Amino acid sequence: MTRFPRRATILAAVLLAAPLGFALTTTAAAAAPAAAQVVSAAGDAVAVVDVAAAVSKKKKKKKKAAAKKPATTPAKKPTTAPTVKPTTPATKPLESSTLESEVVTLTNNYRTANGCGALRIDTRLVAAARTHSTDMVTNNFFSHTGSNGSTFVQREVGAGYTTGASAENIAWGYRSPKEVVDGWINSAGHRANILNCASVAVGVGVAYKADGTPYWTQDFGRV
């Protein structure tokens, strides 16, 4: 009969002896997360932010700002926007001819696998194709009609290929010869141009926007 009252008395004494701040400290530590992690859509960790440290640092900055008053009026923000230099194209012009030739090789591989003869590279068609790609890049458009209203036939004639213009394929954004050829093959109209066995010559031209985006032109001829 005397055990239970004695235990209650001891328990009360222990509770009274505990420091008052202990419960508050424990609650605060549990409530504030040590860190927050930002995760990208692909599931890759982007950054880990120490929330507790950031909050503490922010409070310290506010206290310092309140203690020190600015001696002079802050400078006005500039009224004109800073000049932004265009980025360098991802591929140098020197490399363009190699990429253009690779497009022809991949095109011929597909043609010969489907019963058409290989196309020869005609420098006049190359000139016409490069002219149109450059026009699209310079004047920021994407069309078979040139900025001056020209058709692919007129552009080939203007480059000296006076007869036999047969077709033209264009594309933008494809980063490699394989990507652009695959893109054309997977499009019925462009694939028909590639598999036109009456065409015997071709010229490919690639030009780049300031951000490195490529614009491709493929001109075909029958002579």
MIDRENVEX-643562 format. One record per residue (C-alpha): residue in one letter; y, z, x; residue number from 1. Coordinates in nm, 3 decimals, always signed. Layout:
MIDRENVEX-643562
+---+---------+---------+---------+-----+
: r :       Y :       Z :       X :   k :
+---+---------+---------+---------+-----+
: A :       Y :       Z :       X : NUM :
...
+---+---------+---------+---------+-----+
//
This chain:
MIDRENVEX-643562
+---+---------+---------+---------+-----+
: r :       Y :       Z :       X :   k :
+---+---------+---------+---------+-----+
: M :  +0.000 :  +0.000 :  +0.000 :   1 :
: T :  +0.242 :  +0.064 :  +0.288 :   2 :
: R :  +0.171 :  -0.261 :  +0.483 :   3 :
: F :  +0.360 :  -0.503 :  +0.264 :   4 :
: P :  +0.695 :  -0.319 :  +0.248 :   5 :
: R :  +0.680 :  -0.275 :  +0.625 :   6 :
: R :  +0.628 :  -0.650 :  +0.681 :   7 :
: A :  +0.918 :  -0.733 :  +0.448 :   8 :
: T :  +1.143 :  -0.500 :  +0.643 :   9 :
: I :  +1.046 :  -0.666 :  +0.976 :  10 :
: L :  +1.099 :  -1.018 :  +0.834 :  11 :
: A :  +1.445 :  -0.927 :  +0.705 :  12 :
: A :  +1.538 :  -0.790 :  +1.046 :  13 :
: V :  +1.429 :  -1.113 :  +1.220 :  14 :
: L :  +1.633 :  -1.331 :  +0.981 :  15 :
: L :  +1.943 :  -1.120 :  +1.034 :  16 :
: A :  +1.897 :  -1.140 :  +1.412 :  17 :
: A :  +1.888 :  -1.527 :  +1.416 :  18 :
: P :  +2.216 :  -1.686 :  +1.538 :  19 :
: L :  +2.429 :  -1.813 :  +1.250 :  20 :
: G :  +2.496 :  -2.150 :  +1.413 :  21 :
: F :  +2.127 :  -2.241 :  +1.461 :  22 :
: A :  +2.073 :  -2.389 :  +1.112 :  23 :
: L :  +2.394 :  -2.596 :  +1.130 :  24 :
: T :  +2.308 :  -2.738 :  +1.470 :  25 :
: T :  +1.960 :  -2.838 :  +1.362 :  26 :
: T :  +2.088 :  -3.008 :  +1.044 :  27 :
: A :  +2.349 :  -3.205 :  +1.233 :  28 :
: A :  +2.097 :  -3.327 :  +1.487 :  29 :
: A :  +1.861 :  -3.442 :  +1.215 :  30 :
: A :  +2.130 :  -3.615 :  +1.008 :  31 :
: A :  +2.287 :  -3.820 :  +1.288 :  32 :
: P :  +2.047 :  -4.089 :  +1.420 :  33 :
: A :  +2.027 :  -4.115 :  +1.796 :  34 :
: A :  +2.060 :  -4.494 :  +1.791 :  35 :
: A :  +2.078 :  -4.791 :  +1.553 :  36 :
: Q :  +1.907 :  -5.120 :  +1.637 :  37 :
: V :  +2.039 :  -5.458 :  +1.524 :  38 :
: V :  +1.759 :  -5.712 :  +1.481 :  39 :
: S :  +1.802 :  -6.089 :  +1.459 :  40 :
: A :  +1.652 :  -6.302 :  +1.182 :  41 :
: A :  +1.381 :  -6.419 :  +1.423 :  42 :
: G :  +1.279 :  -6.064 :  +1.492 :  43 :
: D :  +1.426 :  -6.035 :  +1.840 :  44 :
: A :  +1.622 :  -5.721 :  +1.924 :  45 :
: V :  +1.984 :  -5.816 :  +1.979 :  46 :
: A :  +2.148 :  -5.484 :  +2.066 :  47 :
: V :  +2.091 :  -5.110 :  +2.055 :  48 :
: V :  +2.400 :  -4.904 :  +1.971 :  49 :
: D :  +2.423 :  -4.532 :  +2.038 :  50 :
: V :  +2.585 :  -4.424 :  +1.711 :  51 :
: A :  +2.640 :  -4.060 :  +1.801 :  52 :
: A :  +2.805 :  -4.151 :  +2.133 :  53 :
: A :  +3.016 :  -4.421 :  +1.970 :  54 :
: V :  +3.150 :  -4.182 :  +1.702 :  55 :
: S :  +3.228 :  -3.916 :  +1.962 :  56 :
: K :  +3.403 :  -4.170 :  +2.186 :  57 :
: K :  +3.607 :  -4.304 :  +1.892 :  58 :
: K :  +3.729 :  -3.952 :  +1.802 :  59 :
: K :  +3.834 :  -3.887 :  +2.162 :  60 :
: K :  +4.032 :  -4.212 :  +2.171 :  61 :
: K :  +4.214 :  -4.118 :  +1.849 :  62 :
: K :  +4.313 :  -3.779 :  +1.992 :  63 :
: K :  +4.449 :  -3.939 :  +2.310 :  64 :
: A :  +4.643 :  -4.197 :  +2.109 :  65 :
: A :  +4.805 :  -3.922 :  +1.899 :  66 :
: A :  +4.912 :  -3.728 :  +2.209 :  67 :
: K :  +5.079 :  -4.022 :  +2.385 :  68 :
: K :  +5.356 :  -4.214 :  +2.210 :  69 :
: P :  +5.439 :  -4.564 :  +2.335 :  70 :
: A :  +5.751 :  -4.568 :  +2.547 :  71 :
: T :  +5.842 :  -4.926 :  +2.458 :  72 :
: T :  +5.795 :  -5.160 :  +2.161 :  73 :
: P :  +5.466 :  -5.349 :  +2.184 :  74 :
: A :  +5.497 :  -5.713 :  +2.289 :  75 :
: K :  +5.487 :  -5.969 :  +2.008 :  76 :
: K :  +5.177 :  -6.179 :  +1.966 :  77 :
: P :  +5.209 :  -6.542 :  +2.083 :  78 :
: T :  +5.303 :  -6.779 :  +1.804 :  79 :
: T :  +5.103 :  -7.071 :  +1.945 :  80 :
: A :  +4.725 :  -7.089 :  +1.964 :  81 :
: P :  +4.572 :  -7.090 :  +2.315 :  82 :
: T :  +4.461 :  -7.425 :  +2.447 :  83 :
: V :  +4.084 :  -7.472 :  +2.434 :  84 :
: K :  +3.936 :  -7.703 :  +2.694 :  85 :
: P :  +3.656 :  -7.932 :  +2.570 :  86 :
: T :  +3.311 :  -7.848 :  +2.700 :  87 :
: T :  +3.143 :  -8.077 :  +2.949 :  88 :
: P :  +2.884 :  -8.314 :  +2.793 :  89 :
: A :  +2.527 :  -8.191 :  +2.835 :  90 :
: T :  +2.423 :  -8.519 :  +3.000 :  91 :
: K :  +2.620 :  -8.705 :  +3.265 :  92 :
: P :  +2.699 :  -9.076 :  +3.210 :  93 :
: L :  +2.491 :  -9.156 :  +3.519 :  94 :
: E :  +2.181 :  -9.033 :  +3.336 :  95 :
: S :  +2.248 :  -9.236 :  +3.020 :  96 :
: S :  +2.085 :  -9.557 :  +3.145 :  97 :
: T :  +1.763 :  -9.368 :  +3.217 :  98 :
: L :  +1.758 :  -9.220 :  +2.867 :  99 :
: E :  +1.836 :  -9.559 :  +2.712 : 100 :
: S :  +1.549 :  -9.719 :  +2.904 : 101 :
: E :  +1.314 :  -9.445 :  +2.789 : 102 :
: V :  +1.406 :  -9.521 :  +2.426 : 103 :
: V :  +1.308 :  -9.884 :  +2.487 : 104 :
: T :  +0.977 :  -9.778 :  +2.647 : 105 :
: L :  +0.887 :  -9.553 :  +2.352 : 106 :
: T :  +0.991 :  -9.825 :  +2.107 : 107 :
: N :  +0.772 : -10.081 :  +2.284 : 108 :
: N :  +0.478 :  -9.841 :  +2.289 : 109 :
: Y :  +0.500 :  -9.812 :  +1.912 : 110 :
: R :  +0.546 : -10.186 :  +1.866 : 111 :
: T :  +0.247 : -10.284 :  +2.079 : 112 :
: A :  +0.031 : -10.023 :  +1.906 : 113 :
: N :  +0.119 : -10.191 :  +1.577 : 114 :
: G :  +0.073 : -10.557 :  +1.670 : 115 :
: C :  +0.424 : -10.656 :  +1.787 : 116 :
: G :  +0.520 : -10.774 :  +2.133 : 117 :
: A :  +0.726 : -10.561 :  +2.371 : 118 :
: L :  +1.104 : -10.610 :  +2.363 : 119 :
: R :  +1.297 : -10.709 :  +2.675 : 120 :
: I :  +1.624 : -10.534 :  +2.756 : 121 :
: D :  +1.925 : -10.762 :  +2.715 : 122 :
: T :  +2.242 : -10.641 :  +2.890 : 123 :
: R :  +2.460 : -10.796 :  +2.617 : 124 :
: L :  +2.283 : -10.594 :  +2.351 : 125 :
: V :  +2.314 : -10.284 :  +2.570 : 126 :
: A :  +2.690 : -10.344 :  +2.588 : 127 :
: A :  +2.715 : -10.385 :  +2.209 : 128 :
: A :  +2.510 : -10.068 :  +2.150 : 129 :
: R :  +2.713 :  -9.859 :  +2.395 : 130 :
: T :  +3.038 :  -9.985 :  +2.245 : 131 :
: H :  +2.935 :  -9.874 :  +1.897 : 132 :
: S :  +2.807 :  -9.532 :  +2.010 : 133 :
: T :  +3.133 :  -9.473 :  +2.198 : 134 :
: D :  +3.333 :  -9.584 :  +1.894 : 135 :
: M :  +3.151 :  -9.333 :  +1.670 : 136 :
: V :  +3.208 :  -9.051 :  +1.920 : 137 :
: T :  +3.572 :  -9.135 :  +1.985 : 138 :
: N :  +3.668 :  -9.182 :  +1.622 : 139 :
: N :  +3.438 :  -8.913 :  +1.479 : 140 :
: F :  +3.233 :  -9.110 :  +1.228 : 141 :
: F :  +2.876 :  -9.222 :  +1.170 : 142 :
: S :  +2.820 :  -9.566 :  +1.019 : 143 :
: H :  +2.695 :  -9.917 :  +1.092 : 144 :
: T :  +3.052 : -10.032 :  +1.018 : 145 :
: G :  +3.275 :  -9.990 :  +1.322 : 146 :
: S :  +3.615 :  -9.819 :  +1.312 : 147 :
: N :  +3.770 : -10.169 :  +1.314 : 148 :
: G :  +3.550 : -10.282 :  +1.025 : 149 :
: S :  +3.302 : -10.471 :  +1.246 : 150 :
: T :  +2.934 : -10.527 :  +1.164 : 151 :
: F :  +2.654 : -10.503 :  +1.419 : 152 :
: V :  +2.634 : -10.886 :  +1.418 : 153 :
: Q :  +3.002 : -10.914 :  +1.513 : 154 :
: R :  +2.961 : -10.651 :  +1.784 : 155 :
: E :  +2.665 : -10.836 :  +1.936 : 156 :
: V :  +2.857 : -11.164 :  +1.925 : 157 :
: G :  +3.158 : -10.990 :  +2.082 : 158 :
: A :  +2.935 : -10.874 :  +2.368 : 159 :
: G :  +2.821 : -11.234 :  +2.432 : 160 :
: Y :  +2.499 : -11.236 :  +2.230 : 161 :
: T :  +2.631 : -11.523 :  +2.018 : 162 :
: T :  +2.318 : -11.601 :  +1.812 : 163 :
: G :  +2.008 : -11.421 :  +1.693 : 164 :
: A :  +2.134 : -11.072 :  +1.598 : 165 :
: S :  +1.853 : -10.919 :  +1.390 : 166 :
: A :  +1.900 : -10.546 :  +1.328 : 167 :
: E :  +2.056 : -10.216 :  +1.431 : 168 :
: N :  +1.940 :  -9.853 :  +1.428 : 169 :
: I :  +2.178 :  -9.560 :  +1.477 : 170 :
: A :  +2.129 :  -9.184 :  +1.496 : 171 :
: W :  +2.312 :  -8.871 :  +1.608 : 172 :
: G :  +2.212 :  -8.519 :  +1.713 : 173 :
: Y :  +1.868 :  -8.604 :  +1.854 : 174 :
: R :  +1.860 :  -8.451 :  +2.201 : 175 :
: S :  +1.596 :  -8.666 :  +2.369 : 176 :
: P :  +1.464 :  -9.024 :  +2.360 : 177 :
: K :  +1.138 :  -8.906 :  +2.204 : 178 :
: E :  +1.320 :  -8.715 :  +1.929 : 179 :
: V :  +1.538 :  -9.010 :  +1.833 : 180 :
: V :  +1.252 :  -9.265 :  +1.838 : 181 :
: D :  +1.035 :  -9.030 :  +1.631 : 182 :
: G :  +1.325 :  -8.993 :  +1.389 : 183 :
: W :  +1.354 :  -9.368 :  +1.347 : 184 :
: I :  +0.978 :  -9.413 :  +1.311 : 185 :
: N :  +0.970 :  -9.151 :  +1.035 : 186 :
: S :  +1.236 :  -9.342 :  +0.839 : 187 :
: A :  +1.111 :  -9.649 :  +0.649 : 188 :
: G :  +1.417 :  -9.869 :  +0.709 : 189 :
: H :  +1.448 :  -9.788 :  +1.077 : 190 :
: R :  +1.073 :  -9.825 :  +1.130 : 191 :
: A :  +1.089 : -10.172 :  +0.971 : 192 :
: N :  +1.355 : -10.272 :  +1.226 : 193 :
: I :  +1.138 : -10.148 :  +1.513 : 194 :
: L :  +0.831 : -10.331 :  +1.380 : 195 :
: N :  +1.011 : -10.658 :  +1.313 : 196 :
: C :  +0.795 : -10.881 :  +1.532 : 197 :
: A :  +1.059 : -11.158 :  +1.517 : 198 :
: S :  +1.285 : -10.948 :  +1.741 : 199 :
: V :  +1.230 : -11.009 :  +2.111 : 200 :
: A :  +1.527 : -10.835 :  +2.274 : 201 :
: V :  +1.689 : -10.494 :  +2.249 : 202 :
: G :  +1.976 : -10.288 :  +2.385 : 203 :
: V :  +2.023 :  -9.912 :  +2.354 : 204 :
: G :  +2.347 :  -9.723 :  +2.401 : 205 :
: V :  +2.410 :  -9.346 :  +2.397 : 206 :
: A :  +2.744 :  -9.164 :  +2.403 : 207 :
: Y :  +2.826 :  -8.794 :  +2.388 : 208 :
: K :  +3.081 :  -8.585 :  +2.205 : 209 :
: A :  +3.266 :  -8.312 :  +2.396 : 210 :
: D :  +3.012 :  -8.053 :  +2.279 : 211 :
: G :  +2.722 :  -8.261 :  +2.413 : 212 :
: T :  +2.604 :  -8.407 :  +2.080 : 213 :
: P :  +2.451 :  -8.751 :  +2.144 : 214 :
: Y :  +2.512 :  -9.062 :  +1.931 : 215 :
: W :  +2.251 :  -9.337 :  +1.963 : 216 :
: T :  +2.264 :  -9.710 :  +1.883 : 217 :
: Q :  +1.974 :  -9.956 :  +1.910 : 218 :
: D :  +2.060 : -10.326 :  +1.868 : 219 :
: F :  +1.791 : -10.592 :  +1.822 : 220 :
: G :  +1.799 : -10.969 :  +1.880 : 221 :
: R :  +1.574 : -11.269 :  +1.816 : 222 :
: V :  +1.660 : -11.473 :  +2.128 : 223 :
+---+---------+---------+---------+-----+
//
